[in-house]
Amino acid sequence: MTDIKIKVLVIDDHEDLTTMVRDVLESRGYEVLTANTGERGLEIAFTEHPDLILLDVMMPQMSGYDLCQRVRENPAWQGIRIVMLSAKGRDIEVTKGLAVGADAYVTKPFSTKDLIAKVQELLGE
């Protein structure tokens, strides 16, 4: 019997945060994929079909808002859960993130415990 792991894609241009989140999620049994640009994140989403995307809002070239909107425009990706991660925590940013299709918005800095709880909630665990 194969143990199918839940795939989480972490897209953030800060390598230290990506590494920390990857390590925490892997320790909980998730398969974690990472990208440091929105473009690379879209490529990985297309080939790997993650169950959930943790997405930084402020990235060069393609913002998290734009990437989220692109994911939501693809009918094949409608089941992907998206959590936006951002240092921008004002109501207007949160509202914009949810309006473009994010399922949740987590403000940096965040506790790993709270992030895991949000991931588990969205994945129905």
N, CA, C and O atoms as CSV, one atom per row, in Angstrom:
chain,resi,resn,atom,element,x,y,z
A,1,MET,N,N,0.845,-1.181,0.000
A,1,MET,CA,C,0.000,0.000,0.000
A,1,MET,C,C,0.889,1.243,0.000
A,1,MET,O,O,1.820,1.349,0.799
A,2,THR,N,N,0.595,2.187,-0.907
A,2,THR,CA,C,1.380,3.412,-0.979
A,2,THR,C,C,0.765,4.472,-0.088
A,2,THR,O,O,-0.453,4.636,-0.021
A,3,ASP,N,N,1.636,5.175,0.584
A,3,ASP,CA,C,1.193,6.263,1.433
A,3,ASP,C,C,1.264,7.547,0.616
A,3,ASP,O,O,2.350,8.075,0.377
A,4,ILE,N,N,0.113,8.046,0.190
A,4,ILE,CA,C,0.083,9.257,-0.633
A,4,ILE,C,C,0.184,10.466,0.284
A,4,ILE,O,O,-0.636,10.653,1.183
A,5,LYS,N,N,1.204,11.282,0.042
A,5,LYS,CA,C,1.410,12.468,0.858
A,5,LYS,C,C,0.678,13.656,0.261
A,5,LYS,O,O,0.517,13.761,-0.955
A,6,ILE,N,N,0.243,14.539,1.129
A,6,ILE,CA,C,-0.360,15.796,0.705
A,6,ILE,C,C,0.771,16.712,0.255
A,6,ILE,O,O,1.769,16.870,0.959
A,7,LYS,N,N,0.608,17.321,-0.933
A,7,LYS,CA,C,1.629,18.210,-1.488
A,7,LYS,C,C,1.306,19.654,-1.154
A,7,LYS,O,O,0.195,20.135,-1.376
A,8,VAL,N,N,2.312,20.333,-0.612
A,8,VAL,CA,C,2.200,21.751,-0.313
A,8,VAL,C,C,3.293,22.469,-1.087
A,8,VAL,O,O,4.463,22.093,-1.017
A,9,LEU,N,N,2.908,23.500,-1.822
A,9,LEU,CA,C,3.851,24.322,-2.564
A,9,LEU,C,C,4.044,25.632,-1.817
A,9,LEU,O,O,3.078,26.353,-1.570
A,10,VAL,N,N,5.289,25.949,-1.453
A,10,VAL,CA,C,5.618,27.189,-0.761
A,10,VAL,C,C,6.303,28.111,-1.765
A,10,VAL,O,O,7.351,27.773,-2.316
A,11,ILE,N,N,5.702,29.279,-1.998
A,11,ILE,CA,C,6.259,30.238,-2.940
A,11,ILE,C,C,6.574,31.523,-2.185
A,11,ILE,O,O,5.673,32.241,-1.751
A,12,ASP,N,N,7.857,31.798,-2.037
A,12,ASP,CA,C,8.310,32.983,-1.303
A,12,ASP,C,C,9.709,33.318,-1.769
A,12,ASP,O,O,10.524,32.420,-1.979
A,13,ASP,N,N,10.001,34.600,-1.936
A,13,ASP,CA,C,11.326,34.995,-2.414
A,13,ASP,C,C,12.351,35.099,-1.284
A,13,ASP,O,O,13.513,35.414,-1.542
A,14,HIS,N,N,11.950,34.845,-0.049
A,14,HIS,CA,C,12.887,34.830,1.074
A,14,HIS,C,C,13.236,33.383,1.409
A,14,HIS,O,O,12.420,32.651,1.968
A,15,GLU,N,N,14.440,32.983,1.065
A,15,GLU,CA,C,14.853,31.586,1.208
A,15,GLU,C,C,14.799,31.100,2.655
A,15,GLU,O,O,14.458,29.944,2.904
A,16,ASP,N,N,15.131,31.965,3.607
A,16,ASP,CA,C,15.119,31.543,5.009
A,16,ASP,C,C,13.702,31.182,5.464
A,16,ASP,O,O,13.516,30.208,6.194
A,17,LEU,N,N,12.715,31.952,5.043
A,17,LEU,CA,C,11.337,31.637,5.402
A,17,LEU,C,C,10.874,30.366,4.700
A,17,LEU,O,O,10.218,29.519,5.307
A,18,THR,N,N,11.214,30.236,3.429
A,18,THR,CA,C,10.842,29.040,2.669
A,18,THR,C,C,11.417,27.785,3.322
A,18,THR,O,O,10.725,26.776,3.460
A,19,THR,N,N,12.677,27.856,3.721
A,19,THR,CA,C,13.338,26.716,4.353
A,19,THR,C,C,12.673,26.371,5.681
A,19,THR,O,O,12.433,25.199,5.969
A,20,MET,N,N,12.376,27.378,6.483
A,20,MET,CA,C,11.747,27.149,7.785
A,20,MET,C,C,10.373,26.503,7.615
A,20,MET,O,O,10.053,25.532,8.301
A,21,VAL,N,N,9.564,27.038,6.705
A,21,VAL,CA,C,8.224,26.493,6.482
A,21,VAL,C,C,8.320,25.071,5.923
A,21,VAL,O,O,7.569,24.187,6.334
A,22,ARG,N,N,9.247,24.855,4.985
A,22,ARG,CA,C,9.426,23.513,4.423
A,22,ARG,C,C,9.777,22.512,5.518
A,22,ARG,O,O,9.194,21.429,5.586
A,23,ASP,N,N,10.728,22.873,6.373
A,23,ASP,CA,C,11.151,21.965,7.440
A,23,ASP,C,C,10.002,21.624,8.396
A,23,ASP,O,O,9.838,20.469,8.790
A,24,VAL,N,N,9.220,22.621,8.761
A,24,VAL,CA,C,8.096,22.406,9.676
A,24,VAL,C,C,7.048,21.498,9.038
A,24,VAL,O,O,6.548,20.572,9.676
A,25,LEU,N,N,6.721,21.771,7.773
A,25,LEU,CA,C,5.702,20.962,7.096
A,25,LEU,C,C,6.186,19.532,6.853
A,25,LEU,O,O,5.426,18.579,7.029
A,26,GLU,N,N,7.444,19.384,6.451
A,26,GLU,CA,C,7.984,18.038,6.237
A,26,GLU,C,C,7.997,17.243,7.532
A,26,GLU,O,O,7.761,16.034,7.515
A,27,SER,N,N,8.265,17.892,8.642
A,27,SER,CA,C,8.275,17.189,9.928
A,27,SER,C,C,6.881,16.688,10.294
A,27,SER,O,O,6.741,15.794,11.129
A,28,ARG,N,N,5.845,17.262,9.670
A,28,ARG,CA,C,4.463,16.834,9.894
A,28,ARG,C,C,3.983,15.843,8.830
A,28,ARG,O,O,2.819,15.444,8.826
A,29,GLY,N,N,4.894,15.446,7.925
A,29,GLY,CA,C,4.559,14.426,6.951
A,29,GLY,C,C,4.097,14.919,5.585
A,29,GLY,O,O,3.718,14.116,4.734
A,30,TYR,N,N,4.126,16.219,5.370
A,30,TYR,CA,C,3.728,16.750,4.073
A,30,TYR,C,C,4.878,16.656,3.080
A,30,TYR,O,O,6.047,16.729,3.459
A,31,GLU,N,N,4.535,16.494,1.808
A,31,GLU,CA,C,5.526,16.625,0.738
A,31,GLU,C,C,5.550,18.104,0.390
A,31,GLU,O,O,4.515,18.690,0.069
A,32,VAL,N,N,6.738,18.711,0.455
A,32,VAL,CA,C,6.831,20.154,0.257
A,32,VAL,C,C,7.671,20.475,-0.975
A,32,VAL,O,O,8.787,19.982,-1.142
A,33,LEU,N,N,7.099,21.312,-1.828
A,33,LEU,CA,C,7.776,21.826,-3.010
A,33,LEU,C,C,7.992,23.312,-2.772
A,33,LEU,O,O,7.176,23.955,-2.113
A,34,THR,N,N,9.078,23.868,-3.299
A,34,THR,CA,C,9.338,25.282,-3.079
A,34,THR,C,C,9.690,25.991,-4.378
A,34,THR,O,O,10.208,25.397,-5.323
A,35,ALA,N,N,9.385,27.290,-4.385
A,35,ALA,CA,C,9.750,28.156,-5.505
A,35,ALA,C,C,10.048,29.535,-4.933
A,35,ALA,O,O,9.459,29.942,-3.932
A,36,ASN,N,N,10.973,30.254,-5.579
A,36,ASN,CA,C,11.305,31.583,-5.073
A,36,ASN,C,C,10.802,32.707,-5.981
A,36,ASN,O,O,11.084,33.878,-5.728
A,37,THR,N,N,10.061,32.359,-7.033
A,37,THR,CA,C,9.403,33.358,-7.888
A,37,THR,C,C,8.003,32.868,-8.233
A,37,THR,O,O,7.721,31.670,-8.191
A,38,GLY,N,N,7.145,33.800,-8.569
A,38,GLY,CA,C,5.807,33.435,-8.973
A,38,GLY,C,C,5.788,32.593,-10.237
A,38,GLY,O,O,5.012,31.644,-10.354
A,39,GLU,N,N,6.654,32.952,-11.184
A,39,GLU,CA,C,6.714,32.203,-12.437
A,39,GLU,C,C,7.087,30.744,-12.189
A,39,GLU,O,O,6.464,29.833,-12.733
A,40,ARG,N,N,8.107,30.534,-11.363
A,40,ARG,CA,C,8.532,29.161,-11.047
A,40,ARG,C,C,7.424,28.436,-10.275
A,40,ARG,O,O,7.199,27.243,-10.477
A,41,GLY,N,N,6.749,29.152,-9.407
A,41,GLY,CA,C,5.640,28.557,-8.669
A,41,GLY,C,C,4.540,28.068,-9.589
A,41,GLY,O,O,3.986,26.990,-9.372
A,42,LEU,N,N,4.214,28.847,-10.619
A,42,LEU,CA,C,3.192,28.418,-11.582
A,42,LEU,C,C,3.640,27.175,-12.338
A,42,LEU,O,O,2.843,26.268,-12.579
A,43,GLU,N,N,4.914,27.135,-12.709
A,43,GLU,CA,C,5.442,25.947,-13.405
A,43,GLU,C,C,5.289,24.700,-12.539
A,43,GLU,O,O,4.858,23.649,-13.014
A,44,ILE,N,N,5.646,24.830,-11.270
A,44,ILE,CA,C,5.557,23.691,-10.352
A,44,ILE,C,C,4.093,23.294,-10.138
A,44,ILE,O,O,3.765,22.108,-10.110
A,45,ALA,N,N,3.226,24.284,-9.990
A,45,ALA,CA,C,1.799,23.981,-9.816
A,45,ALA,C,C,1.265,23.216,-11.019
A,45,ALA,O,O,0.465,22.294,-10.864
A,46,PHE,N,N,1.702,23.594,-12.213
A,46,PHE,CA,C,1.233,22.948,-13.433
A,46,PHE,C,C,1.674,21.490,-13.497
A,46,PHE,O,O,0.898,20.625,-13.902
A,47,THR,N,N,2.916,21.213,-13.100
A,47,THR,CA,C,3.437,19.851,-13.223
A,47,THR,C,C,3.145,18.972,-12.011
A,47,THR,O,O,2.999,17.758,-12.154
A,48,GLU,N,N,3.059,19.555,-10.838
A,48,GLU,CA,C,2.958,18.773,-9.603
A,48,GLU,C,C,1.564,18.737,-8.971
A,48,GLU,O,O,1.299,17.879,-8.129
A,49,HIS,N,N,0.684,19.636,-9.352
A,49,HIS,CA,C,-0.687,19.678,-8.830
A,49,HIS,C,C,-0.733,19.622,-7.296
A,49,HIS,O,O,-1.216,18.643,-6.727
A,50,PRO,N,N,-0.232,20.667,-6.627
A,50,PRO,CA,C,-0.241,20.653,-5.157
A,50,PRO,C,C,-1.664,20.718,-4.602
A,50,PRO,O,O,-2.592,21.167,-5.275
A,51,ASP,N,N,-1.810,20.267,-3.377
A,51,ASP,CA,C,-3.093,20.340,-2.690
A,51,ASP,C,C,-3.310,21.716,-2.071
A,51,ASP,O,O,-4.439,22.182,-1.920
A,52,LEU,N,N,-2.189,22.358,-1.714
A,52,LEU,CA,C,-2.257,23.657,-1.054
A,52,LEU,C,C,-1.035,24.474,-1.450
A,52,LEU,O,O,0.060,23.934,-1.610
A,53,ILE,N,N,-1.233,25.795,-1.607
A,53,ILE,CA,C,-0.130,26.710,-1.904
A,53,ILE,C,C,-0.040,27.724,-0.775
A,53,ILE,O,O,-1.033,28.357,-0.416
A,54,LEU,N,N,1.159,27.876,-0.218
A,54,LEU,CA,C,1.466,28.964,0.717
A,54,LEU,C,C,2.193,30.010,-0.112
A,54,LEU,O,O,3.250,29.730,-0.678
A,55,LEU,N,N,1.641,31.200,-0.186
A,55,LEU,CA,C,2.040,32.167,-1.189
A,55,LEU,C,C,2.350,33.527,-0.590
A,55,LEU,O,O,1.494,34.153,0.034
A,56,ASP,N,N,3.587,33.979,-0.787
A,56,ASP,CA,C,3.981,35.322,-0.363
A,56,ASP,C,C,3.290,36.340,-1.257
A,56,ASP,O,O,3.143,36.115,-2.459
A,57,VAL,N,N,2.871,37.444,-0.683
A,57,VAL,CA,C,2.209,38.491,-1.465
A,57,VAL,C,C,3.226,39.327,-2.230
A,57,VAL,O,O,3.058,39.565,-3.426
A,58,MET,N,N,4.273,39.772,-1.554
A,58,MET,CA,C,5.223,40.700,-2.170
A,58,MET,C,C,6.425,39.949,-2.744
A,58,MET,O,O,7.348,39.564,-2.027
A,59,MET,N,N,6.379,39.757,-4.062
A,59,MET,CA,C,7.492,39.121,-4.766
A,59,MET,C,C,7.796,39.933,-6.021
A,59,MET,O,O,6.907,40.586,-6.567
A,60,PRO,N,N,9.041,39.897,-6.480
A,60,PRO,CA,C,9.365,40.630,-7.708
A,60,PRO,C,C,8.692,39.988,-8.922
A,60,PRO,O,O,8.411,38.789,-8.918
A,61,GLN,N,N,8.442,40.767,-9.933
A,61,GLN,CA,C,7.891,40.342,-11.222
A,61,GLN,C,C,6.418,39.952,-11.156
A,61,GLN,O,O,5.600,40.562,-11.845
A,62,MET,N,N,6.060,38.974,-10.365
A,62,MET,CA,C,4.660,38.559,-10.255
A,62,MET,C,C,4.277,38.525,-8.781
A,62,MET,O,O,4.839,37.756,-8.002
A,63,SER,N,N,3.320,39.360,-8.408
A,63,SER,CA,C,2.902,39.401,-7.008
A,63,SER,C,C,2.093,38.153,-6.653
A,63,SER,O,O,1.604,37.436,-7.526
A,64,GLY,N,N,1.969,37.924,-5.383
A,64,GLY,CA,C,1.133,36.815,-4.924
A,64,GLY,C,C,-0.320,36.990,-5.335
A,64,GLY,O,O,-1.014,36.012,-5.613
A,65,TYR,N,N,-0.780,38.237,-5.372
A,65,TYR,CA,C,-2.148,38.496,-5.821
A,65,TYR,C,C,-2.333,38.019,-7.262
A,65,TYR,O,O,-3.311,37.343,-7.585
A,66,ASP,N,N,-1.367,38.386,-8.130
A,66,ASP,CA,C,-1.449,37.987,-9.541
A,66,ASP,C,C,-1.387,36.472,-9.691
A,66,ASP,O,O,-2.143,35.887,-10.467
A,67,LEU,N,N,-0.486,35.842,-8.949
A,67,LEU,CA,C,-0.351,34.389,-9.035
A,67,LEU,C,C,-1.633,33.706,-8.559
A,67,LEU,O,O,-2.102,32.755,-9.184
A,68,CYS,N,N,-2.183,34.180,-7.479
A,68,CYS,CA,C,-3.425,33.611,-6.949
A,68,CYS,C,C,-4.532,33.709,-7.993
A,68,CYS,O,O,-5.272,32.752,-8.219
A,69,GLN,N,N,-4.635,34.858,-8.616
A,69,GLN,CA,C,-5.656,35.061,-9.638
A,69,GLN,C,C,-5.446,34.112,-10.822
A,69,GLN,O,O,-6.414,33.574,-11.360
A,70,ARG,N,N,-4.207,33.906,-11.225
A,70,ARG,CA,C,-3.904,32.981,-12.333
A,70,ARG,C,C,-4.306,31.547,-11.971
A,70,ARG,O,O,-4.857,30.823,-12.800
A,71,VAL,N,N,-4.028,31.147,-10.735
A,71,VAL,CA,C,-4.416,29.799,-10.296
A,71,VAL,C,C,-5.938,29.671,-10.333
A,71,VAL,O,O,-6.468,28.670,-10.815
A,72,ARG,N,N,-6.632,30.675,-9.830
A,72,ARG,CA,C,-8.096,30.611,-9.766
A,72,ARG,C,C,-8.750,30.647,-11.150
A,72,ARG,O,O,-9.879,30.182,-11.305
A,73,GLU,N,N,-8.062,31.188,-12.149
A,73,GLU,CA,C,-8.603,31.239,-13.514
A,73,GLU,C,C,-8.527,29.886,-14.219
A,73,GLU,O,O,-9.194,29.681,-15.233
A,74,ASN,N,N,-7.720,28.959,-13.691
A,74,ASN,CA,C,-7.542,27.653,-14.316
A,74,ASN,C,C,-8.529,26.658,-13.698
A,74,ASN,O,O,-8.392,26.309,-12.526
A,75,PRO,N,N,-9.522,26.197,-14.467
A,75,PRO,CA,C,-10.521,25.273,-13.918
A,75,PRO,C,C,-9.908,23.999,-13.317
A,75,PRO,O,O,-10.464,23.430,-12.378
A,76,ALA,N,N,-8.778,23.556,-13.848
A,76,ALA,CA,C,-8.142,22.330,-13.345
A,76,ALA,C,C,-7.566,22.527,-11.946
A,76,ALA,O,O,-7.290,21.549,-11.251
A,77,TRP,N,N,-7.384,23.765,-11.530
A,77,TRP,CA,C,-6.759,24.054,-10.239
A,77,TRP,C,C,-7.749,24.527,-9.182
A,77,TRP,O,O,-7.338,25.025,-8.135
A,78,GLN,N,N,-9.038,24.382,-9.437
A,78,GLN,CA,C,-10.037,24.917,-8.505
A,78,GLN,C,C,-9.958,24.289,-7.116
A,78,GLN,O,O,-10.341,24.924,-6.133
A,79,GLY,N,N,-9.470,23.057,-7.019
A,79,GLY,CA,C,-9.395,22.392,-5.722
A,79,GLY,C,C,-8.191,22.771,-4.879
A,79,GLY,O,O,-8.100,22.385,-3.713
A,80,ILE,N,N,-7.269,23.522,-5.457
A,80,ILE,CA,C,-6.069,23.923,-4.706
A,80,ILE,C,C,-6.456,24.973,-3.672
A,80,ILE,O,O,-7.082,25.981,-3.998
A,81,ARG,N,N,-6.079,24.726,-2.435
A,81,ARG,CA,C,-6.265,25.708,-1.370
A,81,ARG,C,C,-5.079,26.678,-1.413
A,81,ARG,O,O,-3.948,26.271,-1.677
A,82,ILE,N,N,-5.345,27.963,-1.151
A,82,ILE,CA,C,-4.290,28.981,-1.188
A,82,ILE,C,C,-4.310,29.776,0.108
A,82,ILE,O,O,-5.339,30.313,0.519
A,83,VAL,N,N,-3.135,29.837,0.743
A,83,VAL,CA,C,-2.947,30.671,1.928
A,83,VAL,C,C,-1.929,31.740,1.565
A,83,VAL,O,O,-0.793,31.427,1.209
A,84,MET,N,N,-2.331,32.990,1.652
A,84,MET,CA,C,-1.408,34.084,1.397
A,84,MET,C,C,-0.652,34.402,2.687
A,84,MET,O,O,-1.227,34.442,3.774
A,85,LEU,N,N,0.651,34.626,2.532
A,85,LEU,CA,C,1.517,34.998,3.644
A,85,LEU,C,C,2.054,36.391,3.359
A,85,LEU,O,O,2.611,36.629,2.287
A,86,SER,N,N,1.898,37.314,4.297
A,86,SER,CA,C,2.374,38.658,4.023
A,86,SER,C,C,2.649,39.451,5.287
A,86,SER,O,O,2.004,39.268,6.320
A,87,ALA,N,N,3.629,40.338,5.171
A,87,ALA,CA,C,3.896,41.291,6.243
A,87,ALA,C,C,2.850,42.401,6.195
A,87,ALA,O,O,2.683,43.145,7.160
A,88,LYS,N,N,2.150,42.508,5.076
A,88,LYS,CA,C,1.084,43.504,4.936
A,88,LYS,C,C,-0.186,42.942,5.547
A,88,LYS,O,O,-0.832,42.072,4.964
A,89,GLY,N,N,-0.542,43.441,6.719
A,89,GLY,CA,C,-1.685,42.880,7.420
A,89,GLY,C,C,-2.868,43.811,7.547
A,89,GLY,O,O,-3.819,43.518,8.271
A,90,ARG,N,N,-2.816,44.946,6.840
A,90,ARG,CA,C,-3.948,45.869,6.925
A,90,ARG,C,C,-5.178,45.234,6.283
A,90,ARG,O,O,-5.072,44.370,5.412
A,91,ASP,N,N,-6.328,45.677,6.728
A,91,ASP,CA,C,-7.591,45.117,6.234
A,91,ASP,C,C,-7.691,45.144,4.721
A,91,ASP,O,O,-8.218,44.209,4.120
A,92,ILE,N,N,-7.190,46.209,4.093
A,92,ILE,CA,C,-7.316,46.325,2.638
A,92,ILE,C,C,-6.531,45.222,1.917
A,92,ILE,O,O,-6.990,44.701,0.901
A,93,GLU,N,N,-5.344,44.863,2.440
A,93,GLU,CA,C,-4.557,43.791,1.824
A,93,GLU,C,C,-5.220,42.431,2.027
A,93,GLU,O,O,-5.262,41.605,1.116
A,94,VAL,N,N,-5.726,42.216,3.214
A,94,VAL,CA,C,-6.412,40.952,3.507
A,94,VAL,C,C,-7.640,40.821,2.599
A,94,VAL,O,O,-7.873,39.768,2.005
A,95,THR,N,N,-8.408,41.885,2.501
A,95,THR,CA,C,-9.600,41.886,1.645
A,95,THR,C,C,-9.219,41.614,0.196
A,95,THR,O,O,-9.889,40.837,-0.483
A,96,LYS,N,N,-8.151,42.246,-0.285
A,96,LYS,CA,C,-7.712,42.029,-1.669
A,96,LYS,C,C,-7.294,40.578,-1.882
A,96,LYS,O,O,-7.648,39.974,-2.895
A,97,GLY,N,N,-6.544,40.013,-0.938
A,97,GLY,CA,C,-6.104,38.624,-1.049
A,97,GLY,C,C,-7.270,37.659,-1.133
A,97,GLY,O,O,-7.264,36.735,-1.948
A,98,LEU,N,N,-8.264,37.871,-0.295
A,98,LEU,CA,C,-9.442,36.995,-0.307
A,98,LEU,C,C,-10.269,37.232,-1.574
A,98,LEU,O,O,-10.880,36.302,-2.100
A,99,ALA,N,N,-10.288,38.474,-2.061
A,99,ALA,CA,C,-11.055,38.793,-3.271
A,99,ALA,C,C,-10.474,38.131,-4.518
A,99,ALA,O,O,-11.222,37.768,-5.426
A,100,VAL,N,N,-9.148,37.969,-4.576
A,100,VAL,CA,C,-8.544,37.337,-5.761
A,100,VAL,C,C,-8.559,35.815,-5.660
A,100,VAL,O,O,-8.129,35.126,-6.585
A,101,GLY,N,N,-9.053,35.291,-4.541
A,101,GLY,CA,C,-9.245,33.853,-4.465
A,101,GLY,C,C,-8.520,33.098,-3.380
A,101,GLY,O,O,-8.611,31.871,-3.325
A,102,ALA,N,N,-7.794,33.794,-2.504
A,102,ALA,CA,C,-7.123,33.090,-1.405
A,102,ALA,C,C,-8.168,32.531,-0.444
A,102,ALA,O,O,-9.222,33.131,-0.235
A,103,ASP,N,N,-7.861,31.383,0.133
A,103,ASP,CA,C,-8.748,30.777,1.120
A,103,ASP,C,C,-8.482,31.316,2.514
A,103,ASP,O,O,-9.352,31.281,3.384
A,104,ALA,N,N,-7.264,31.817,2.715
A,104,ALA,CA,C,-6.888,32.370,4.021
A,104,ALA,C,C,-5.740,33.341,3.824
A,104,ALA,O,O,-5.062,33.322,2.797
A,105,TYR,N,N,-5.530,34.189,4.816
A,105,TYR,CA,C,-4.480,35.201,4.783
A,105,TYR,C,C,-3.795,35.186,6.143
A,105,TYR,O,O,-4.440,35.417,7.166
A,106,VAL,N,N,-2.504,34.918,6.161
A,106,VAL,CA,C,-1.744,34.843,7.409
A,106,VAL,C,C,-0.702,35.957,7.393
A,106,VAL,O,O,0.063,36.096,6.439
A,107,THR,N,N,-0.687,36.741,8.459
A,107,THR,CA,C,0.228,37.874,8.543
A,107,THR,C,C,1.558,37.460,9.154
A,107,THR,O,O,1.602,36.779,10.179
A,108,LYS,N,N,2.651,37.885,8.503
A,108,LYS,CA,C,4.003,37.653,9.017
A,108,LYS,C,C,4.294,38.729,10.055
A,108,LYS,O,O,3.815,39.853,9.902
A,109,PRO,N,N,5.044,38.440,11.083
A,109,PRO,CA,C,5.522,37.110,11.455
A,109,PRO,C,C,4.367,36.280,12.012
A,109,PRO,O,O,3.427,36.812,12.601
A,110,PHE,N,N,4.457,34.978,11.814
A,110,PHE,CA,C,3.419,34.073,12.288
A,110,PHE,C,C,4.079,32.953,13.068
A,110,PHE,O,O,5.266,32.675,12.898
A,111,SER,N,N,3.299,32.314,13.922
A,111,SER,CA,C,3.836,31.159,14.647
A,111,SER,C,C,3.641,29.933,13.755
A,111,SER,O,O,2.640,29.829,13.046
A,112,THR,N,N,4.589,29.019,13.792
A,112,THR,CA,C,4.468,27.805,12.984
A,112,THR,C,C,3.264,26.983,13.445
A,112,THR,O,O,2.627,26.304,12.639
A,113,LYS,N,N,2.958,27.043,14.727
A,113,LYS,CA,C,1.797,26.334,15.256
A,113,LYS,C,C,0.513,26.841,14.597
A,113,LYS,O,O,-0.338,26.046,14.197
A,114,ASP,N,N,0.377,28.164,14.485
A,114,ASP,CA,C,-0.806,28.747,13.852
A,114,ASP,C,C,-0.860,28.420,12.367
A,114,ASP,O,O,-1.936,28.175,11.821
A,115,LEU,N,N,0.295,28.417,11.713
A,115,LEU,CA,C,0.337,28.098,10.285
A,115,LEU,C,C,-0.083,26.648,10.049
A,115,LEU,O,O,-0.876,26.369,9.149
A,116,ILE,N,N,0.443,25.731,10.849
A,116,ILE,CA,C,0.071,24.310,10.716
A,116,ILE,C,C,-1.426,24.141,10.957
A,116,ILE,O,O,-2.087,23.385,10.247
A,117,ALA,N,N,-1.954,24.833,11.943
A,117,ALA,CA,C,-3.388,24.731,12.240
A,117,ALA,C,C,-4.213,25.202,11.039
A,117,ALA,O,O,-5.223,24.583,10.704
A,118,LYS,N,N,-3.795,26.283,10.395
A,118,LYS,CA,C,-4.513,26.807,9.233
A,118,LYS,C,C,-4.420,25.826,8.063
A,118,LYS,O,O,-5.413,25.587,7.376
A,119,VAL,N,N,-3.232,25.256,7.835
A,119,VAL,CA,C,-3.037,24.273,6.765
A,119,VAL,C,C,-3.954,23.063,7.014
A,119,VAL,O,O,-4.657,22.616,6.108
A,120,GLN,N,N,-3.941,22.548,8.221
A,120,GLN,CA,C,-4.766,21.377,8.546
A,120,GLN,C,C,-6.258,21.689,8.388
A,120,GLN,O,O,-7.023,20.862,7.891
A,121,GLU,N,N,-6.652,22.858,8.803
A,121,GLU,CA,C,-8.053,23.269,8.673
A,121,GLU,C,C,-8.476,23.289,7.193
A,121,GLU,O,O,-9.527,22.755,6.837
A,122,LEU,N,N,-7.664,23.897,6.351
A,122,LEU,CA,C,-8.006,24.006,4.932
A,122,LEU,C,C,-7.970,22.667,4.211
A,122,LEU,O,O,-8.679,22.468,3.224
A,123,LEU,N,N,-7.153,21.759,4.699
A,123,LEU,CA,C,-7.056,20.439,4.067
A,123,LEU,C,C,-8.029,19.430,4.687
A,123,LEU,O,O,-8.067,18.264,4.292
A,124,GLY,N,N,-8.806,19.894,5.653
A,124,GLY,CA,C,-9.808,19.024,6.268
A,124,GLY,C,C,-9.209,17.921,7.127
A,124,GLY,O,O,-9.756,16.821,7.211
A,125,GLU,N,N,-8.094,18.218,7.759
A,125,GLU,CA,C,-7.431,17.221,8.621
A,125,GLU,C,C,-7.810,17.404,10.072
A,125,GLU,O,O,-7.346,16.655,10.931
